[in-house]
C-alpha cells in the first residue's frame, strides 16, 4: 500500500520507481529533509484548517515522518504534546538537533536517526 507508506515519506514513490526501473536503491532521506517536508505539510494543513484543528491533525501525521528512528520519545511527544504551531516546530527543532544529520530508516536499511531516549 503505497498510499499509507507515503505518509511521512514523500520519497517512497521515487524509491519504488527506481528499484523497479533500474534495480538501484535510492537512499533514505536525511532527518533534516524529513523535517523540511514535515514543516511544509504543517504549514499547508494549518493554513487550510486553522491552527487549533491543524495541529491536532498533525499529531497523527508528523510522527510518521520519523518512523524507523531510534528516538521514539520524540515521536511520542509529536503525537501528544503540541497544542500550537510554535510547540510543534519547537519539537521538530529538538529532533533536528539530536539527529546529527542521520538518515531516516528501518533497521537493516540506512542508519536510524536520533540517539537518545527510547
N, C-alpha and C positions, 0 to 999 in steps of 0.2 A: 504494500500500500504506500505508494509514493506520497500521496497527499498528507498522510499522517506523519511520515518520516520527514517531510519537507518543513513541518512546523518547527521552527528553531534551527533549520539547516537549509538556508536558501541555496546552498551549493550542491545539494543532493542530486538534483536532476542532471546537472553538469557532470557529476561524478559517475552516475549510472551511464549516461550517454557516452562518456569517454571509455568506460570499461567495455561496453558492447561494441563500440566502433573500432577501438584500437587495442583493447586488452590492457590498457595502461590505467593505473590507479592515480587519480587526481588527489593530491594531499588534502587532508582535512584543513579547514580554515584555522587561523590563529584565534585565540581568545579575543584579541583586540578587534579582529574582523567581526566576530560574533557580536561583540558589544556594540560596534558601529551599526550592524544590521538591527540589533535589538532596539537601539536608540531611534533609528529611523522608523521602525514599525511603531514604537511607542508614541512618537510624535504624531504619526498618522492616526492611530487609534484614539489618542487623546483629542486630537483636532476634530475627529468625527463624532466621538461620543461625549466629549467633555471630560474634565479631569477626574471627577469622582467615579463615574462609571468606567471610564477608560482604564484607570489604574486598577480597578477591581478585575476587569477582564484580563489585563496584562499579568496579573498574579498567576494565572493558569498558563499563560503563553511564555513569558520571559524565562522561567526556569528551563524550558525545553532547549533554549539556545546553549545551555551548558550541560546537556546530557553527556555522560561519559567523563565528566570532570571529577577529580578526587575530592574536591572541596564541596561536599554535599550540603554542608551547613549554609553555604552561600545560596545554594538553590532553594533550600528550605526557607531562608529569610526572604528571598524574592517572592516566594509563594504566599507568605503570611504577613510580612511587616509593612510594605509600602502603603501609605494612605494618600500620598501626594506624588506628583511628578518629581519633585525635588528629592524625596525619600527614595524613590525608585532609581533615579540617576545616581544618588549617593551610593547605593548598594552596587550598582554597575561599576562605579569608580573603585570601590573596595575590591571587587572581583578583579578588575584590571590591575590594580596594584599588586595583588597576590599571584597573578598569573605568570609573571616573568616571561611573557611572550611565548607561552606554550601553545600547542595546537589542541583543539578540542577533538576528542576521540574516545572510542570504546577500548577496553582492554584488548591488547593484541593488535591494535592499529597504531596510529601515531601516539605521541605522548599524551598523557592526561593533563588537564590544565593546572589548576591551582593546588598548591600544598596547603595544609592547614588542618582545620577540624574536619573529621569525617563523621 
